[in-house]
Amino acid sequence: MTGHSVVRICLDLNVWCAAYLADRAGRQGTASQTLVEAARSGQAGREPLQLVVSWGMLERLKLVLVGQLQFDLSEASALVDAIAGYAHIGPSLTLGRVGVIPIHDIEDRHVLETAWAGRADVLVTANLQDFVQDDDEIVLEGRTYRLTRGGGTMILAHPFEAAGWLRDGTWRITGDATGA
């Protein structure tokens, strides 16, 4: 239980790509697929879930799907349109690339800015180290961190960890490793 009326989640592009590649390979139940299904259904266990995403993230995903993962343009466009639909209320839009967050990778900075602007409770990514700053709290080394910026707090989690929370019904966005 989070105490929130809605769990707000931002999935990094690597989560979407991993889920789509697993779908293509006929796999089922991967961590990324579990997270994408939660975004699609709008549910995190018994709690409502709101996807936080930006148009910039969606456009970049389409480019990666077509240019690097060899998806057909119409298939990639349909997937991106579906993600926009998953956002229910509408994607959280940010200007991006404002340079406020000191991360060198522009794409990662845009994802993090989107998560903060959309008031995400949790940002899920496979490349945690690209997002962690020296002053961030380690909750579970290499798996979960608590980020604090400007009075706000957000959990940064590896897909395996976040999918595990969904599977066992203890959506621990507070970062409490005990599940309390």
C-alpha positions as CSV (number, residue, x, y, z in Angstrom):
1,M,0.0,0.0,0.0
2,T,1.5,3.3,-1.0
3,G,-0.9,5.8,0.5
4,H,-1.3,7.3,-3.0
5,S,-4.6,7.2,-4.8
6,V,-2.7,6.4,-8.0
7,V,0.7,4.9,-8.6
8,R,2.5,7.0,-11.2
9,I,5.1,5.0,-13.1
10,C,7.6,6.0,-15.8
11,L,9.1,3.1,-17.9
12,D,12.4,3.8,-19.6
13,L,12.5,3.0,-23.3
14,N,14.6,-0.1,-22.6
15,V,11.7,-1.6,-20.7
16,W,9.3,-1.1,-23.7
17,C,11.9,-2.5,-26.1
18,A,12.6,-5.6,-24.0
19,A,8.9,-6.3,-23.7
20,Y,8.3,-6.0,-27.4
21,L,11.3,-8.2,-28.2
22,A,10.1,-10.8,-25.7
23,D,6.7,-10.7,-27.4
24,R,8.3,-11.2,-30.8
25,A,10.3,-14.2,-29.5
26,G,7.1,-15.8,-28.1
27,R,8.2,-15.4,-24.5
28,Q,5.7,-14.7,-21.7
29,G,5.9,-13.3,-18.2
30,T,9.2,-11.5,-18.4
31,A,9.8,-8.6,-16.1
32,S,9.4,-6.0,-18.9
33,Q,6.2,-7.7,-20.1
34,T,4.8,-7.7,-16.6
35,L,5.5,-3.9,-16.3
36,V,4.1,-3.1,-19.8
37,E,0.9,-5.1,-19.0
38,A,0.5,-3.1,-15.7
39,A,0.8,0.1,-17.8
40,R,-1.7,-1.3,-20.3
41,S,-4.2,-2.3,-17.7
42,G,-3.8,0.8,-15.6
43,Q,-3.4,-1.4,-12.5
44,A,-0.6,-2.0,-10.0
45,G,-2.0,-4.9,-8.0
46,R,-5.1,-3.4,-6.4
47,E,-4.0,0.2,-7.0
48,P,-4.7,2.2,-10.1
49,L,-1.6,3.0,-12.1
50,Q,-0.9,6.1,-14.3
51,L,1.8,5.9,-16.9
52,V,4.1,8.9,-17.1
53,V,5.6,9.3,-20.6
54,S,6.5,12.2,-22.9
55,W,6.0,12.7,-26.6
56,G,9.8,12.9,-26.9
57,M,10.2,9.5,-25.3
58,L,7.5,8.0,-27.7
59,E,9.2,9.5,-30.8
60,R,12.6,8.2,-29.7
61,L,11.1,4.7,-29.1
62,K,9.6,4.7,-32.6
63,L,13.1,5.5,-34.0
64,V,14.7,2.8,-32.0
65,L,12.1,0.2,-32.9
66,V,12.5,0.9,-36.6
67,G,16.2,1.8,-36.9
68,Q,17.7,-0.6,-34.4
69,L,15.3,-3.4,-33.8
70,Q,14.0,-3.7,-37.4
71,F,10.3,-3.2,-36.7
72,D,8.1,-2.2,-39.6
73,L,7.2,1.6,-39.4
74,S,3.5,0.8,-39.2
75,E,4.1,-1.7,-36.4
76,A,6.3,0.7,-34.5
77,S,3.7,3.5,-35.0
78,A,0.9,1.3,-33.7
79,L,2.9,0.3,-30.6
80,V,3.8,4.0,-29.8
81,D,0.1,5.0,-30.3
82,A,-0.9,2.2,-27.9
83,I,1.5,3.5,-25.3
84,A,0.0,7.0,-25.6
85,G,-3.4,5.4,-25.0
86,Y,-2.1,3.6,-21.9
87,A,-1.4,6.9,-20.4
88,H,-5.2,7.2,-19.9
89,I,-5.3,10.8,-18.9
90,G,-2.7,11.6,-21.6
91,P,1.1,11.5,-21.6
92,S,2.9,13.8,-19.3
93,L,4.4,16.3,-21.7
94,T,7.7,18.1,-21.0
95,L,9.8,20.4,-23.0
96,G,12.8,18.2,-22.3
97,R,16.5,18.9,-22.8
98,V,16.3,21.9,-20.4
99,G,19.6,20.8,-18.8
100,V,18.3,21.1,-15.2
101,I,19.4,17.6,-14.2
102,P,23.1,16.9,-14.4
103,I,23.1,13.7,-16.5
104,H,25.4,13.7,-19.5
105,D,23.3,11.4,-21.7
106,I,20.6,13.6,-23.3
107,E,18.1,10.7,-23.7
108,D,18.4,9.6,-20.0
109,R,18.1,13.2,-18.9
110,H,14.9,13.6,-20.9
111,V,13.5,10.4,-19.3
112,L,14.4,11.6,-15.8
113,E,13.0,15.1,-16.5
114,T,9.8,13.5,-17.7
115,A,9.5,11.3,-14.6
116,W,10.0,14.3,-12.3
117,A,7.7,16.6,-14.3
118,G,5.0,13.9,-14.3
119,R,5.4,13.4,-10.5
120,A,6.3,9.7,-11.0
121,D,6.4,7.6,-7.9
122,V,8.8,5.2,-9.6
123,L,11.1,5.2,-12.7
124,V,11.9,1.8,-14.0
125,T,15.0,1.3,-16.1
126,A,17.5,-1.5,-16.8
127,N,20.4,1.0,-16.8
128,L,20.1,2.3,-13.2
129,Q,23.7,3.6,-13.0
130,D,23.0,6.1,-15.8
131,F,20.4,7.8,-13.5
132,V,22.0,7.5,-10.0
133,Q,23.8,10.5,-8.5
134,D,26.3,10.4,-5.7
135,D,23.8,11.7,-3.1
136,D,21.0,9.3,-4.0
137,E,20.0,6.8,-1.3
138,I,20.8,3.1,-2.0
139,V,17.8,1.0,-1.0
140,L,19.1,-2.2,-2.6
141,E,22.4,-2.0,-4.3
142,G,22.1,-2.3,-8.1
143,R,18.3,-2.7,-7.8
144,T,16.5,0.2,-6.1
145,Y,17.4,3.8,-5.2
146,R,15.6,6.7,-3.6
147,L,16.1,9.9,-5.5
148,T,15.3,13.2,-3.8
149,R,15.2,16.5,-5.7
150,G,13.7,19.8,-4.8
151,G,11.6,18.3,-2.0
152,G,10.3,15.5,-4.1
153,T,11.1,11.8,-3.9
154,M,11.0,9.1,-6.5
155,I,12.1,5.4,-6.5
156,L,14.4,4.3,-9.2
157,A,14.1,0.6,-9.8
158,H,15.4,-2.2,-12.0
159,P,12.7,-4.0,-14.0
160,F,13.3,-7.3,-12.1
161,E,12.6,-5.5,-8.8
162,A,9.5,-3.6,-10.0
163,A,8.0,-6.6,-11.7
164,G,8.6,-8.6,-8.5
165,W,6.6,-6.0,-6.5
166,L,3.7,-6.4,-9.0
167,R,3.9,-10.2,-8.9
168,D,3.9,-10.5,-5.2
169,G,1.3,-7.8,-4.6
170,T,3.5,-5.5,-2.5
171,W,4.0,-2.5,-4.7
172,R,6.8,-1.0,-2.6
173,I,7.3,2.4,-4.1
174,T,8.3,3.8,-0.8
175,G,11.6,1.9,-1.3
176,D,11.1,0.1,2.0
177,A,12.9,-3.3,1.4
178,T,10.8,-4.9,4.1
179,G,7.6,-4.3,2.2
180,A,6.0,-2.4,5.1
